[in-house]
Amino acid sequence: MILRILKYTFVSLGCLFIILILLSLTSAPFWTWYNMSTKHAGIHRPPDAIILLGGGGMPSESGLIRCWYAAKAANHFTRAKVIIALPGDIKDSLSSINGMKKELILRGIAGDRILLEDSGTNTRAQAINVKKLIADFYSTTHSHTSSIQHPASSILIVTSPEHLYRAVLTFKKAGFRRVDGLPAFESAIESDITFNDRMLGGRRWMPPIGKNITIRYQFWTQLHYEQLVIREWLAVVYYKLKGWI
């Protein structure tokens, strides 16, 4: 009985592996990721607060690109406060959350516009803590002197593309009524990156791949999109079952 279960398990995993490999030869993983990323994307009104959800440490690819988008939005919506939500020690000048703040300041955002939410360790906790942070800020500064009007006022979330869908729904569930999203998309290189294998020399018995972008890059990129989508789907299911979205 156990051997039969193991047999079917390995066969199922093998079939799944083959399906994922075949899909990685197509553009389906990208479009699945893209559609998830843009479902709640868009800026429909000037935000009272821009919520920058931290990714990795600083510097990191995810941290820097999110800061770039958040600074671009903050420089456009100059009345909006910027709230960085990333667990860390705000007393440590070398912590990642302070690193993100410094990056925003380098990009022209005044330090007094930036608030820090340093205790939330997942999106649900960050949404709850940001709501409390805004409420506390509102109560101490009063509406006529603050650019943040109320916890349920308009916010703009900046995060990684695949995370935006879950983030927007999580903040809405936490009580924010007007939630827009800005996905931190990367930009693809514009240049033609094919090359002539023979002109570069080397062993001639190796198959030429200089003009095969699929093998060199696209196959691996699609595998990466599959990993992002599967992980996020599982997170969305968990959040749904927990009642957080």
Residue, then its C-alpha position, 0 to 999 in steps of 0.5 A: m500500500i505504501l509503495r503504491i502511494l509512493k509510486y503514484t506520488f512520484v508519477s504525479l510529481g514527474c508529470l507536474f515537472i514535465i508540464l512546468i518544463l513545457l510551459s516554460l518554453t511558452s510565454a504562458p508563465f509571464w502572462t499569468w504573472y503579468n495578469m496577476s500583477t496588473k489586476h489591482a494596479g493603477i492610480h485612480r486618485p491622488p493618494d494621501a499616503i504612499i505605502l512602500l512595502g519592503g522586500g529584501g534587505m538594503p541594498s537588494e534588487s527588490g528593495l531598490i526597485r521599490c524605492w525607485y517607484a515609491a520615490k517617483a510617485a512621491n515626487h509626483f504626489t508631493r502632498a502624500k506622506v510615505i510610509i515604509a513597512l519593513p521589519g527592522d531596528i529603526k535605532d540602527s542606522l545600518s538597518s534595511i528600513n533606514g536604508m530604504k529611508k536613505e534611498l528615498i531621501l537620495r531621490g529627493i523625498a524630504g525626511d519629514r515626509i517619511l514614516l516607518e512601520d518596523s514591526g509587521t512581519n507579513t502583509r496582514a500585520q503591516a496593513i494593521n500596523v499602517k492603519k494604526l500608524i496613520a490613525d496615531f499620526y492623524s490624532t496628533t497632527h490634526s486634519h488641518t495640518s496633516s496631509i494624511q486625512h484618515p485611516a480610510s483615506s486614499i493610499l497607494i501601495v508600492t510592492s513587487p508585481e506578483h505581491l500587489y494583488r494580495a497586498v491590495l486585498t489585504f489592506k482593503k480587508a484591514g479597513f482601507r476603502r480606497v486602495d490603489g497599487l503601483p507594481a514595481f516592474e523591471s524594464a527589459i534591456e532594449s538591445d539585441i543580445t544575439f551573437n555570432d558563435r563562430m566570430l567569437g571563436g572557441r570549440r566548434w563542436m559545441p552547438p551554437i546558441g548565440k541567436n537562440i534567446t529562448i535557451r539562453y534567457q527566456f526558458w529560465t525567466q519563464l521558470h522564474y515566473e512559474q515559481l513566483v506565481i505558484r508561491e503567490w497562489l499558495a499565499v493567496v489561498y492561505y490568506k483567503l482561508k485565514g479571512w485576511i482577504 
